[in-house]
């Protein structure tokens, strides 16, 4: 079994069954922010951060004249209860899709996290950022 923990970009061109075998390793072993690029096939339950269709110069046997590419950015683990001065937040997470209790428009890309006026960065069990121009630090409980 190869050590993938130091990779910053992983490219895969595998059938769905093999992608499924690697998917849990990607989340468990790759650092948040690591990019995964796949040709044609996606991962079960983990929506790509971006997908593009690329037109080929020449027709490829069995594939036609287009290729579909997918990009995932490994998300930080933010699920749980977070506390800061005078506030407690619950964050639910499914890969890079997050819901912050009481907030809308929450986003997570690698270690970068944002919601309604807050913009910050995840550092293990801490989220450090700014809300309305003031520094905020949240700690996971």
C-alpha positions in Angstrom: 0.0 0.0 0.0 1.5 3.3 -1.1 1.8 6.2 1.3 -0.3 9.0 -0.2 -0.2 11.3 2.8 2.3 13.8 1.4 0.6 14.2 -2.0 -0.7 17.6 -2.9 -2.3 16.5 -6.2 -3.6 13.0 -7.0 -4.7 12.0 -10.5 -6.8 9.0 -11.1 -8.2 7.2 -14.1 -9.9 4.3 -12.6 -13.2 2.5 -12.9 -15.9 3.3 -10.2 -15.2 0.1 -8.2 -11.6 1.1 -7.8 -12.5 4.7 -7.0 -14.8 3.4 -4.3 -11.9 1.5 -2.7 -9.7 4.6 -2.6 -12.3 7.1 -1.6 -12.0 6.5 2.2 -8.2 6.6 2.0 -8.4 10.0 0.2 -10.4 11.5 3.1 -8.4 9.7 5.9 -4.9 10.2 4.5 -4.7 13.3 2.3 -4.3 16.7 3.9 -7.1 19.3 3.5 -6.5 21.3 0.4 -5.1 18.3 -1.6 -6.5 18.2 -5.1 -7.9 15.0 -6.7 -8.4 15.0 -10.4 -10.3 12.1 -12.1 -11.0 11.4 -15.7 -14.6 10.4 -16.4 -15.6 8.7 -13.2 -16.8 10.3 -9.9 -16.9 9.2 -6.3 -20.0 7.9 -4.6 -21.7 10.6 -2.4 -18.8 13.1 -2.8 -19.8 15.7 -5.4 -16.9 17.2 -7.3 -15.9 20.8 -6.6 -15.7 21.3 -10.3 -16.3 19.3 -13.5 -15.4 20.2 -17.1 -15.8 18.7 -20.4 -12.8 19.0 -22.6 -13.0 18.7 -26.4 -10.3 16.4 -27.9 -8.4 17.3 -31.0 -8.9 13.8 -32.4 -11.5 11.2 -31.8 -10.5 8.6 -29.3 -11.7 5.0 -29.8 -14.4 4.1 -27.3 -14.5 7.6 -25.9 -15.5 9.9 -28.7 -14.3 13.5 -29.0 -14.8 14.6 -25.4 -13.3 13.9 -22.0 -15.0 14.7 -18.7 -12.7 15.8 -15.9 -13.6 16.2 -12.2 -11.8 18.0 -9.4 -12.2 17.5 -5.7 -10.5 19.5 -3.0 -10.0 17.4 0.2 -12.0 19.3 2.9 -10.9 19.9 6.5 -13.0 18.0 9.1 -15.3 20.6 10.6 -18.2 18.5 11.8 -19.2 19.1 15.4 -19.7 21.7 18.1 -17.5 24.8 18.0 -17.2 27.4 20.8 -15.8 30.9 21.0 -16.3 33.9 23.2 -20.0 34.2 23.7 -20.9 31.8 20.9 -21.5 28.1 20.2 -21.9 26.8 16.7 -22.8 23.3 15.4 -21.5 22.4 12.0 -22.9 19.5 10.0 -20.7 18.1 7.1 -20.9 15.9 4.1 -17.5 16.2 2.5 -17.1 19.8 1.4 -20.8 20.6 1.8 -21.5 22.1 5.3 -24.3 23.6 7.2 -23.6 26.0 10.0 -26.4 26.3 12.5 -28.1 29.6 12.3 -26.2 30.7 9.2 -26.7 30.6 5.4 -24.3 30.3 2.5 -21.7 28.3 4.3 -18.7 27.1 2.2 -15.7 24.9 2.8 -12.8 24.5 0.4 -9.8 22.6 1.8 -9.1 24.6 5.0 -10.9 27.8 4.0 -14.3 28.2 5.6 -16.9 31.0 5.3 -20.5 31.8 6.2 -22.7 35.0 6.6 -20.0 37.6 7.2 -17.4 35.2 8.6 -14.3 34.2 6.7 -11.6 32.0 8.2 -9.3 29.0 8.1 -9.4 25.6 9.8 -6.4 24.6 11.8 -7.0 21.2 13.3 -9.4 21.8 16.2 -9.4 25.6 15.7 -11.1 27.9 13.3 -9.5 31.3 13.1 -11.0 34.2 11.1 -12.8 37.5 11.0 -16.4 38.4 11.5 -17.4 42.1 10.8 -13.7 43.1 10.8 -13.1 41.5 14.2 -10.8 38.5 14.9 -12.7 35.3 15.9 -11.3 32.0 17.2 -13.5 29.0 17.6 -12.4 25.7 19.3 -14.0 22.3 18.7 -15.5 20.8 21.8 
